[in-house]
Amino acid sequence: MPDEPDVNISGGPGGGGRELDIAGGDDDESTHAAKVIDALGDRYWRKAYGGQAGFECLVRTILSQNPSDVASQPAHDALMARYGPAKGLAERLAKADRESLAEVISSAGLYNQKSRVIIEAAEWACGEFGSTTAFDDYVADGDPSEVRETLLSISGVGPKTADCVLLFAGGRDGVFPVDTHVHRIARRMGLAPPEADHEDVRVAIEAAVPPAACGFGHTAMIQFGREYCTARKPACLDGPEACPLYTLCDRVGVDPEVGTVVDPADAVGPTDAADG
C-alpha cells in the first residue's frame, strides 16, 4: 500500500495521520459510496487524521485554494520558514506586511488575495480568541458544528477549507471535504446526483459512508482523481481494465465507446435531472 504523498493538504506521513484498522464496506448491505471508499482504502491508505495545529492548517488550506497541492506546498513551507513555528503563528501573521507575505507565498497563485485573507484571518483569530493556542484548542475541542460555522464566518473561508481544518486539525470523524476532484468523481461515479453542487455532494457522501472512513475517503479519492479519474481523460476511456474501480462507476458524462467526456450535469437533460 503506497504512502500518502507529503504534498497532500493532509501533510502526508508527517501530517499527523495514523493507520486505521476498520471493517470494510464491501458487503451486500453497504451503500454504493461505502463500497467505493472501501475500494479506495484497499488501493491507497486507511488513515485517521487529526493533530495538526489548527491555525497552521487553516493557512495551509487557504494556500491550497485553486492551485494543486503540489503548487501550494512550497508556499506553505516558505511561509512557515518565515513566520513559523505554529505556536504564535496567528500573532506574527496579524502583524505581517501584506506585500512581503504575498511575495513569500507567490508560488501558490492568487498570492495578493491569499495574503489578504491570511492576514485578516490572523487578525480575526487574535481578536476573537486572544492567541493561536486558544484558537487551536477551540478547533480541537469545540463542538464540530459550531466550529464549522465559526470558520465559515471568516472572510475567504468556504466549506472545503472549514472541513479540512475540522478533519486534519480537529480529527473529526464523519467529515468529508469536497474539492474539485471529489465533486467531479462523486457525480461521475453516481455517488451524488449529476447536478449536485459541492455541498450536496458532501451531504450525500457523509450520509452514506461510515464516519471513520470519511477522512481517508477524501484523500484517497483525490489521489484516484490524479491517477485515474482525471477531468478530461479518465482511464476508463482506455477500456475497463484501465480503471481499478470500473465496475463501481456509473460513468455519468463519460462515453468510452466514442471517447467523449462532459461534466455529469451536462450529461442529463432537464427531465432526467428532475426525475433523478
C-alpha positions as CSV (number, residue, x, y, z in Angstrom):
1,M,0.0,0.0,0.0
2,P,1.6,3.3,-1.0
3,D,2.4,6.1,1.4
4,E,0.2,9.2,1.2
5,P,2.2,12.0,-0.7
6,D,3.5,14.7,1.6
7,V,2.3,17.3,-0.8
8,N,-1.3,16.5,0.1
9,I,-3.2,19.0,2.3
10,S,-3.1,16.3,5.0
11,G,0.7,16.7,5.2
12,G,1.2,13.1,4.2
13,P,3.2,10.8,6.6
14,G,4.3,13.8,8.7
15,G,0.9,15.4,8.9
16,G,-0.4,13.7,12.0
17,G,-2.3,10.8,10.4
18,R,-2.2,7.3,11.7
19,E,-3.1,3.9,10.1
20,L,-6.7,2.9,10.7
21,D,-8.0,-0.6,11.1
22,I,-11.7,-0.6,10.3
23,A,-14.1,-3.1,8.8
24,G,-14.6,-2.7,5.0
25,G,-17.7,-1.6,3.3
26,D,-17.9,-4.3,0.7
27,D,-20.8,-6.4,2.0
28,D,-24.1,-6.6,0.2
29,E,-25.8,-4.1,2.5
30,S,-23.2,-1.4,2.1
31,T,-24.1,1.7,0.1
32,H,-22.6,2.4,-3.3
33,A,-20.5,5.2,-1.7
34,A,-19.2,2.9,1.1
35,K,-18.1,0.3,-1.4
36,V,-16.2,2.9,-3.4
37,I,-14.5,4.3,-0.4
38,D,-13.6,0.8,0.8
39,A,-12.1,0.0,-2.6
40,L,-10.1,3.3,-2.5
41,G,-8.9,2.3,1.0
42,D,-7.6,-1.0,-0.3
43,R,-5.7,0.7,-3.1
44,Y,-4.3,3.7,-1.2
45,W,-4.5,4.0,2.6
46,R,-6.8,3.8,5.5
47,K,-5.9,6.6,7.9
48,A,-7.4,8.6,10.7
49,Y,-6.4,12.2,10.7
50,G,-6.0,14.9,13.4
51,G,-3.3,16.5,15.4
52,Q,-2.3,19.4,13.1
53,A,-2.1,22.8,14.6
54,G,-5.4,24.5,13.9
55,F,-4.3,27.9,12.6
56,E,-1.4,26.5,10.5
57,C,-3.9,24.0,9.0
58,L,-6.2,26.9,8.2
59,V,-3.4,28.8,6.5
60,R,-2.3,25.7,4.6
61,T,-5.8,25.1,3.3
62,I,-6.2,28.8,2.2
63,L,-3.0,28.4,0.3
64,S,-4.3,25.3,-1.5
65,Q,-7.4,27.1,-2.8
66,N,-7.5,26.9,-6.7
67,P,-4.0,25.5,-7.4
68,S,-2.9,21.9,-6.8
69,D,-1.4,20.8,-3.5
70,V,1.9,20.4,-5.4
71,A,1.8,24.1,-6.2
72,S,0.8,25.2,-2.7
73,Q,3.2,23.1,-0.8
74,P,6.3,25.3,-1.5
75,A,4.3,28.4,-0.4
76,H,3.3,26.7,2.9
77,D,6.9,25.7,3.5
78,A,8.2,29.2,2.7
79,L,5.5,30.8,4.9
80,M,6.4,28.6,7.9
81,A,10.1,29.2,7.4
82,R,9.5,33.0,7.5
83,Y,6.6,33.2,10.1
84,G,6.7,29.9,12.0
85,P,6.6,28.0,14.2
86,A,2.9,27.0,14.5
87,K,2.8,28.3,18.1
88,G,2.2,32.1,17.9
89,L,1.6,31.9,14.1
90,A,-1.6,34.0,14.1
91,E,0.1,36.7,16.2
92,R,3.0,37.0,13.8
93,L,0.9,36.9,10.7
94,A,-1.5,39.5,12.1
95,K,1.4,41.9,12.2
96,A,2.9,40.9,8.8
97,D,3.3,43.3,5.9
98,R,0.9,42.1,3.2
99,E,3.2,42.7,0.3
100,S,6.0,40.8,2.0
101,L,3.7,37.9,2.7
102,A,2.4,37.9,-0.8
103,E,6.0,37.6,-2.1
104,V,6.7,34.7,0.3
105,I,3.6,32.7,-0.9
106,S,3.8,33.7,-4.6
107,S,4.2,30.1,-5.7
108,A,0.6,29.3,-4.6
109,G,-1.0,31.7,-7.1
110,L,-3.5,34.4,-6.3
111,Y,-1.0,35.5,-3.7
112,N,-2.3,39.0,-3.3
113,Q,-5.8,37.8,-2.5
114,K,-4.5,35.0,-0.3
115,S,-2.1,37.2,1.6
116,R,-5.0,39.5,2.5
117,V,-7.2,36.5,3.5
118,I,-4.5,35.1,5.7
119,I,-3.7,38.4,7.5
120,E,-7.4,39.1,8.0
121,A,-7.9,35.6,9.4
122,A,-4.9,36.0,11.7
123,E,-6.3,39.4,13.0
124,W,-9.7,37.8,13.5
125,A,-8.2,34.8,15.4
126,C,-6.2,37.0,17.7
127,G,-9.2,39.3,18.3
128,E,-11.7,36.5,18.8
129,F,-9.5,34.1,20.8
130,G,-6.6,36.1,22.1
131,S,-3.9,33.7,20.8
132,T,-3.0,31.0,18.3
133,T,-3.0,28.4,21.1
134,A,-6.6,29.3,22.2
135,F,-7.8,29.1,18.5
136,D,-6.0,25.7,18.1
137,D,-7.7,24.4,21.3
138,Y,-11.1,25.6,20.1
139,V,-10.7,23.7,16.8
140,A,-9.6,20.6,18.6
141,D,-12.1,20.6,21.4
142,G,-15.1,22.6,20.3
143,D,-18.5,21.3,19.1
144,P,-17.9,20.4,15.4
145,S,-21.0,22.1,14.1
146,E,-20.2,25.3,16.0
147,V,-16.5,25.2,14.9
148,R,-17.5,24.8,11.3
149,E,-19.9,27.7,11.4
150,T,-17.2,29.8,13.2
151,L,-14.7,29.0,10.5
152,L,-17.2,29.8,7.7
153,S,-17.7,33.3,9.3
154,I,-14.1,34.1,8.3
155,S,-13.8,36.1,5.1
156,G,-12.4,33.9,2.4
157,V,-13.1,30.6,4.1
158,G,-15.5,28.3,2.4
159,P,-16.9,24.9,3.2
160,K,-13.9,22.9,1.9
161,T,-11.5,24.9,3.9
162,A,-13.5,24.7,7.1
163,D,-14.0,20.9,6.6
164,C,-10.3,20.4,6.0
165,V,-9.5,22.2,9.3
166,L,-12.1,20.0,11.1
167,L,-10.6,16.9,9.6
168,F,-6.8,17.4,9.7
169,A,-6.6,19.6,12.8
170,G,-9.7,18.6,14.7
171,G,-9.6,14.9,13.8
172,R,-13.3,14.7,13.4
173,D,-14.9,11.6,12.1
174,G,-17.7,12.0,9.5
175,V,-16.2,15.0,7.8
176,F,-15.7,14.6,4.0
177,P,-14.3,17.8,2.5
178,V,-15.3,18.3,-1.2
179,D,-12.7,19.8,-3.6
180,T,-12.8,19.8,-7.4
181,H,-11.6,16.1,-7.6
182,V,-14.2,14.9,-5.1
183,H,-17.0,16.9,-6.8
184,R,-16.2,15.5,-10.2
185,I,-15.7,11.9,-9.2
186,A,-18.7,11.6,-6.8
187,R,-21.1,12.7,-9.5
188,R,-19.3,10.8,-12.3
189,M,-19.4,7.5,-10.3
190,G,-23.0,8.1,-9.2
191,L,-22.4,8.8,-5.5
192,A,-24.3,12.0,-5.8
193,P,-26.8,13.5,-8.3
194,P,-25.2,14.8,-11.5
195,E,-26.4,18.3,-10.8
196,A,-25.2,18.3,-7.2
197,D,-23.1,21.3,-6.0
198,H,-20.2,20.9,-3.6
199,E,-22.4,21.0,-0.5
200,D,-24.9,18.5,-2.0
201,V,-22.0,16.1,-2.7
202,R,-20.7,16.5,0.9
203,V,-24.1,15.8,2.4
204,A,-24.7,12.7,0.2
205,I,-21.3,11.1,0.9
206,E,-21.3,11.9,4.7
207,A,-24.7,10.2,4.9
208,A,-23.6,7.1,3.0
209,V,-20.1,6.4,4.3
210,P,-19.0,5.2,7.8
211,P,-17.8,8.2,9.7
212,A,-14.4,6.8,10.4
213,A,-13.9,6.2,6.6
214,C,-14.6,9.8,5.6
215,G,-11.1,11.1,6.2
216,F,-9.2,8.7,4.1
217,G,-12.0,8.6,1.6
218,H,-11.4,12.2,0.9
219,T,-7.6,12.0,0.5
220,A,-7.7,8.7,-1.4
221,M,-10.4,10.0,-3.8
222,I,-8.2,12.9,-4.6
223,Q,-5.3,10.6,-5.3
224,F,-7.6,8.5,-7.5
225,G,-8.6,11.6,-9.4
226,R,-4.9,12.5,-10.1
227,E,-4.0,9.0,-11.3
228,Y,-7.1,7.6,-12.9
229,C,-10.3,9.7,-12.9
230,T,-9.0,13.0,-14.4
231,A,-11.3,15.7,-15.7
232,R,-10.5,15.4,-19.4
233,K,-9.2,11.9,-19.9
234,P,-10.4,9.4,-17.3
235,A,-8.7,6.0,-17.5
236,C,-11.9,4.2,-18.5
237,L,-11.6,5.7,-22.0
238,D,-8.9,3.1,-22.5
239,G,-11.2,0.2,-21.5
240,P,-12.5,-1.5,-18.4
241,E,-9.1,-2.9,-17.5
242,A,-7.5,0.6,-17.3
243,C,-9.5,1.7,-14.2
244,P,-9.5,-0.3,-11.0
245,L,-12.9,1.0,-10.0
246,Y,-14.6,0.4,-13.4
247,T,-17.2,-1.9,-12.0
248,L,-18.2,0.5,-9.2
249,C,-18.6,3.5,-11.6
250,D,-21.7,4.8,-13.4
251,R,-19.5,6.8,-15.7
252,V,-22.0,9.7,-15.8
253,G,-20.9,12.0,-18.6
254,V,-18.3,9.6,-19.9
255,D,-18.8,7.6,-23.1
256,P,-15.9,5.2,-23.5
257,E,-17.3,3.9,-26.8
258,V,-17.0,7.3,-28.6
259,G,-14.3,8.8,-26.2
260,T,-16.3,11.8,-25.1
261,V,-16.3,13.4,-21.6
262,V,-18.6,16.0,-20.3
263,D,-19.5,17.3,-16.9
264,P,-22.0,15.0,-15.3
265,A,-24.5,17.9,-15.0
266,D,-24.4,18.2,-18.8
267,A,-24.9,14.5,-19.4
268,V,-28.6,14.6,-18.3
269,G,-31.4,16.7,-19.6
270,P,-33.8,18.8,-17.5
271,T,-36.3,16.0,-17.3
272,D,-33.7,13.4,-16.3
273,A,-32.3,15.8,-13.6
274,A,-35.8,16.5,-12.2
275,D,-36.7,12.7,-12.2
276,G,-33.4,11.8,-10.5
